[in-house]
Structure formats: C-alpha cells, structure tokens
Amino acid sequence: MKYRIVYCIPSLHLVGGMERALTLKANYFSDIKGYQITIITTDGGEFEPFFPLSPKIEVINLNINFEKYIKYPLYLKSLVYINNQRIFKSKLKQILYRIRPHYTITMLRREINFINSIDDGSIKIGEMQFNYLNYRKISKIPLSNLISKIWLNQFTHKIEKLKCLVVLSERDCLNYPKRENIVVIPNPIKSIPLNQCNYKSKKVIAAGRFSKQKGFDLLLQSWKIVSKKFPDWTLSIYGQGEKDEYITYIKNNNLESNCFIYEQSENIEEKICDSSIFAFSSRFEGFSLMLTEAMACGAATVSYDCNYGPREIIQNNISGLLIEPENTEQFADGLTKLMSDITLRESLGNRARERAKEFTIEKISEKWIELFQSLDKKVIN
C-alpha cells in the first residue's frame, strides 16, 4: 500500500528534535517507501526547512503565523488566536478534503483542538514529542499550577478521541489516564556513522538548546568539580538560545581555559566524533534524539536518569552511565570515572554504538508501518 500521509507541524525552520524526527521519517517514507507525503505548517513560511527535505515531499504553509502575535497583550492575543484558529481549521479542512490522506498525523500543537472534528475520511494519529506531565506545564504567571492542570485536562480529552496516540517511551506511557489507544514508538536516527569517537581524545561534549530543561547549569557545576582533577580536559557545549548566564558562570568560576560554549553546529556528528565523552544533563525529556545520535557515534555517555528516555536508551554500566537526576556530585563522579579510564570509555562507547542500531530509521519505520497496517484495513484507496 502506497499511503498518503499528511503531517501537521507549526514550522520546519527551527532546530528541534520534533522537526528533525518528522523530517527524517517523512524523507524515508517518501524516498524509500514511495508514500505521498504532505507537510502542513502554519508559521515560518519565509524560511527554508532547517533539515534537508526530499523534493518529493509537498510542503504547504498556511501563512497564519501564530508566533507573530506572541508578544501582544493577553486580551488582544486571545482574540487574535481565536480568529486564527478559525482560519486554520478552515484551511486545513480544505486541504484534507483535497488530498484525502489515509492518515493525518498531528504533532499535537494547535490543530489538536479541532482535528478530530474534520471528517475527511483520514485516520487521525497524534505524535507526542514531549513527555506528558511537562507538555503543558507553564510558570511565571499567576495561578500557573491551576492553569496548567486545566490545560492538561483539556489536552487529555482531545487526545483520547484520536484513533491512535504515539508516545516515545514506555515510562511516559504510564502517566496517561487512559492508554487503550497508545502505542510506543521511539524517535529514529538516520544511520550509524562510519566515523567513531576518538577515545584518546580528552574532550567532553554536550549539545542542546540553552534552556533550564537541558540542565547545562547542572553540567557546569559538575565540570567545576572535575576540571580541577583533569585540567588538560575540555568541555564544549553547542546549542541555540540565551547563553549569558552560562558564560557568566564560566567566568566567575575560572573555567575559561577548559570550558567553551558555541552556537549550534550544522555538523554536530563531526564534533562528537572528535570527542570521547558525551554529557547529557537534561532535567526532563520526551526521548532525546541527541542522546541516541551521540551513542551512534560511539560516545561514552554520562546521563541523568531523567523522565523520560535515557533509561530506555542506555543500559546502565553497559552502554553508558545513568546518574540520579540533578545530582551534580554523582554526575561529576561519572565523568571522573570515564575521564580516568580509556578502556572503559572504549568499552561503553562500542556497546553504545551497538545499542543505537535499535533506533535507526530502518528499524523504527517498521514499527510505524505495522501501526498503519493495523489501525484500519479500510483506508481510502
């Protein structure tokens, strides 16, 4: 069956795990499986997709630009949002009636509010790229906990109406009130690189968005401990976002000679292979493509056992080291253990590389195809 599949995502120009995972799957289904793939976006139409996209894939930007109004006063933003949602639903409905896809896959953003009501004949699938408990968690406004709870309850009601919800980990699946329509499928990586980490290298690397979630503040605290014991080692952190507080910490703690912060690299694989250790310091995750990609390079990995993902990717003391969440001293001990033992680095790195093979696009696409085939035998021909 050559399926017609429509993906709904806000934009494709951002450097995020959601965009990377969707692009990889869309390319594979289009180029390898011959599926007809359409990606519908609402924002960022003036930008090129950050990740390479097959020319066989149709991208339709609806030019609604929700993000344009993000800084408006709340009352005005609410009015604009309601009107934009009405326009979004109308345009999406027209496209789905024209394409008549077998499957419409929502990345569970603004379209989740109405996707189930569009009766175009397609089977509606939700793809959760975040963990459930943190998905609609907000802060820094009055009554944030109450608002978050109400918002999450509304979201839960919507996703329970989907034909299927795909989540990234078994542990996260357990958080959902109802799990009858849930399937666990991890995010894929493109391949196992030909190059592998240099275990003689005295370089530690980390990568991700500079935000509280990624825990680079915790990583720097651990690095402050280990850098005294290993002054000839360096830590490099790559990513987008506001970096001032991290740079200030490095300066205030005299780490400038062995700790460096860089913008997001377009060839992060090369940077990882030039290192021997990958440090994963997130407070929470949906799954983490960055972690599996680092392991595919054969990086000896130290990771917090955060919710969710690392425990289902790393086999502790076999293909990496799992550390109690946010315990900076234990994390420093894990780094010390690897930095002082090249044999251990090589052993964990080689087994990490083998473990990563379970997450290649060839393996993960099989799970998606099985899902497509099992959902409904009466898809539109």
N, C-alpha and C positions, 0 to 999 in steps of 0.2 A: 504494500500500500504506500503510495506516494502522498503523504499527508500534506494538507495545507494548514499552516500554523501561524497564528498572529500573536506576537508578544507586545505587551503594553508596559512601557517604562517611561519615566519622566524625561530623560535625555540620555545621550550616548557620549557626550564630550567630557564627562567627569572621569577622574582616575579612581575608580572604586571597585570593590570586589563584585558588586552586583552587575555593573557594566561589563567587567571582564568575563564573568561567568556566562552571562547571557550571550555576549559576542562569540565566545568560544563554542558554545552549543549551537548557536544559530549558523555559524560557519560550517560546522561539522554536518549538521542536518541538511544544509543546502548543498554543499560541495560533495560530500561523501554519500549521503543517502538520497539526494535528489528531491528533497522536500521543497515545497513552495513556502518560503519564509517571508513574512512581513513584520516589520518592527514599527510600532506606532509610538511617537513621542509627543509631548506637549510643550517642551521647553528646549532651548539651546539649538534651534534650527539654523542659526547663523554660524555654528561651529561644526567642524568636521568631527566624526567619531574619534575618540582618543585611541581606541584599539582597532586594528585593521579589520575591515568588514568585507566579506565577499561581495563582488559586484552582482552576483545573482540575487542578493537579498534586496527587497524593496523596503526603503525607509520612508515613512510618511510622518512629517512633522505637522501638527495641527496648529502651531503658532498661537497657542493660548498664553504661554509664558506666565505661569502661576508665580514663579520666583520674582518676577518684576515688581510684584506688589508686597513683597515680604516685609518691607520697612514702613508700610502705610500704618496709620493709627488703627487700632483694633476694630473700631466700629466700621471704618471705611473698608478695611481689609476684608471684613466679614461679608459686606455687601458685594464687593468685587468677586470674592471667592464663590459665593452662591451663584452669581451670574455666570462666572467662568465654568463652574461645574455643569450648569445647564447647557452651555455651548459645547463643552467637552463630550457630554453624553450624546448630544445630537449628532456631532461629527463622527464619533466612534461608531454609533449605531449605523450611520450611513455606510461607513467603510466595511463593517462586518457584514452588512446585507449585500454589499457588492462582491466581497471576496468569498463569502460563505466558507469560512475555515472549518476544518474538522475540530480544531482545538484553539481556544483563545486562552493564552496564559498571561495572567496578571501578576506583576511584581508587587501587588498589594499596596499600591500607592493610591492616588485619588480615585481611580476607577473602581476600586473595591466597593465604593459607596453605591454604585448602581449597576455594576457589570452583570449581576445575576438577573436583572430585570430586562436585559436585552435578549429578545427571543429570536436570535438569528439562526438557531439550529446547532451552533457550535457547543462543544463541551467546555465548560469553564473550569480552569485549573489555576489555583493560586500557588505562587512560588515564594516561600518565605526566606529572605536572605539575612534575617536578623534573628536574635533569639526572642521568644515570645514575651518574656517578662520585661525586657528592656525596649521593646519595639515602640511603644507609645508612652514611654516614661519621659515626663517633662519636669523642669525645675526652674528656679529663679523667677517664678511668678506666684502671686497669692493663691492659696488653695491648690497648689500644684499636685499634691498627692491625690486629692479628691478628683481633680480634673483628669489626671492620668488614669484613675480607676474607671471613671465613666467612659472615657475614650476607649480604653482597652475592652470594656464590656461591649461597646457598640461594634468595635472591630471584630470581636469574637463572634458576635451574632451574624455578621456578614460572611465570615469565612466558613462558618458551619453550613451555609447554604451552597457553597461550592461543590461541584461534583467530586473534586479531589484537592487536597492541600499537600504540597510537597515541602517538607522541612529538612534541615540539613543534618540533624543529629538525633540519635535515639534518646539521649538525655533530655534534650529540649522538648521532644515529643511528649514526654511525661507531664509537662506543665499545662498542656491544653485540657480544658474541662471535658471536651468530647473528642475522641480520637478515631471514630469509626471511618472517617474519610481521609485520614492522614497516611502518607507514605513517606518514608525516609530515603532521600537520595542526596548524597554529598555533592559538593561542587567539584567539577573536574579541573585537572591541569592539562595543558596541551600535550606534553610529552616528557620523557626523561631526557635531559640534555646530554649531549655527547661529552661535554666537559664536566669535570667533577672538582669539588673543593680541593684546595691545596692544604693538606693537614700540617704542613710545616709552617704555614702562614701564621703569624702572630696578630691576626686581625679578627675582631668580633664585629658582626654586622647586625643591624636591626632596620626594619623598614615598615612604614605605615603612615597614616595620617597623624599629624601632630594634634592630638586631642586627648582629653582625660581618659577616654576609653582605652587607648593604646598603651597607656602606662609608662611612657618614656620618662616621666618624673621618677617613677619607682626604679626604672633601669639605671638612671643616673645615680641614684642613691647607692645601688649595688656596685656600680662602677667605681664610685668614690672609695669603696672598701677594697676592691680587688686591684685597683690601679697602683696602690701602694706596694702590693706584693709583686706586681708584674709591670714595672714601669716601661718595659720595652714592647708591651702590647698596646693596641689601639682599639677604640670603639668608634664606629661610624654609623650614624643614623640618617636614613634617607626618607623623605616624605614631604607632602604638601601641608600647608597650614601655618598658623602663627607660632613662631619659634622663639620669641623674645624671652619668655620665662626660662626656657631650657638653656639658652645661650647665657643668660644671667647666672643660672646655677653653675654652669661650667666655669665661668669667670670667677665667681665668688668662692669656688672650692678648688681653684688652681688645677683644673683638669684640662686646660687649653692645649697642653702638649701631647695629649693622648686620647682626646675625645672630640669628635668632629660631627657637625651637623650639616647636611646637604639637602638640596631640593630633590624632589622625586627624580629618579634616574629612569630613562627610557630603556636602559639595558641593565636592569637590576640583576638579572641572571649572571652576567659577567662579574658584577660586584660581589655577588655571593660566592662564586667560584674562586674569586681572589682571596676569600676569607676561609677560615676553618670552623668558626662557631657562629651559629645564628641565635640571637637572643629574642625571645618572644615574651613580651611583658604585659599583654593586654589584661585589663580588668574584667572584660566580658567580650564575647564574640558570637557571631552566628555560626561560623565554622572556621574560616580563615584559609583563604587561598594562598596567602603569603607564606604561611607555615608549611603547607604541602609543597609549594614551589621550592622553598629552601631545602626541604628534605630531599626533593628530587635531584637537587644539585649535590647531595651528599653531605650537607652541613650537619655537624654535630650540634644538636639543638638543646637549649635550656628553655623551658616554657613554664609559665604559671599554669596550674591546673584550673583554669577559669571556666566559667559557664559561658559558652559551651564550645566543644570542638576538639581542643588539644588531647583530651583523654581518649577520644575515638580515632585520633590520628596517630598519636605517639604511644608506643608500648614502652612503659616506664622501665628505664635501665636496659632497654633492648635497642630501641630506635631513637632514643632521646631521654632527657631527664625532665620529669614533671615535678614542679615545686608548689608548695602550699600557696594559694592565692595571696598576693600582696605582701608576702613575707620577704622583705628585701635582703635580710641576712642569709636566709636559706638560698635565695637566688644567687647571692654572691658566692656562697659555698659551692653551688652547682657550676658556676663559671670557673671558680678556682680548681675544681675537680677536673674540668676539661682542659683548662689552660696549662695545667701541670702534667698532663699525660697525653702525649701524642698518639700512643697506641689506643687509648680509649676513644680519642677523637675519631680516629680512623675506623674503629670497630663500630661505634654508634653511627657514624656517617654512612658507612657502607650498608648497614641494615636500614637506615632511614631511606636510603635510595631505593632499596627493595620494597619497603613499605609503601613508598609513594607510587609505585606501579599500580597499586589498587585503585588509584584515583585518576588515572589517565582518562582522556575523553573517550577512548575506545571502550573502556570498562564502564564508565558512568553512562554513556549513551545507551548501552544495552539495557540499563535499568529504566531509562526514560521510554525506550521503545516498548519494553514489556508493559509499562504503565499505559501507554497509548493503546496497545492491543487489548489490554484487559478492561479498560474503562467502559467501552461501549462497542459492540460488534455492529451497530447500526449507524456508523459515521456516514456522513454525506459523501457520495461518490462523485 
